Amino acid sequence: RASIFASGHPDDDALLSRFYVPNIWSRADGAGVCDDVSALQLRCAARLRAREEALQKMDAQGVWDLHQREMNEASDFLEDFDRRSTTVFRPGSQCDLGAGKAHTVGG
């Protein structure tokens, strides 16, 4: 059976566009193939749709606050990642691998 997600038929594209905005599956290269949409794509689409609905229910201040919080979280993550990636381990030193495991660098 062909998948609606890979179909190039205008009716299929219109149906998908009603539920997924933007329609990330819109194609212009013809009919679909069997089981061409991965579970990851379906989960992403469902989460994007849920996120869109949640944002539409918020007022402008709520969206602004959420944006600020998420940008701060992203900045903290990147700073932590940068800090960890610049750690220098000298030969013979111990580095923590987590779960109580250690590794001797250069050993």
MOQUI-V198571 format. One record per backbone hydrogen bond with DSSP energy under -0.5 kcal/mol. CO is the residue of the C=O (numbers start at 1). NH is the residue of the N-H. Records with the same first field share a line. If there is no record, write none. Layout:
# MOQUI-V198571
CO: NH / NH
This chain:
# MOQUI-V198571
3: 6
4: 7
9: 13
10: 14
11: 15
12: 16
13: 17
14: 18
15: 18 / 19
16: 19 / 20
19: 21
22: 24
23: 26
33: 3 / 36
36: 38
38: 42
39: 43
40: 44
41: 45
42: 46
43: 47
44: 48
45: 49
46: 50
47: 51
48: 52
49: 53
50: 54
51: 55
52: 56
53: 57
54: 58
55: 58
59: 63
60: 64
61: 65
62: 66
63: 67
64: 68
65: 69
66: 70
67: 71
68: 72
69: 73
70: 74
71: 75
72: 76
73: 77
74: 78
75: 79
76: 80
77: 81
78: 82
79: 83
80: 84
81: 85
82: 86
84: 87
87: 89
88: 90
90: 93
93: 105
95: 103
98: 101
101: 97 / 98
103: 95 / 105
104: 107
105: 92
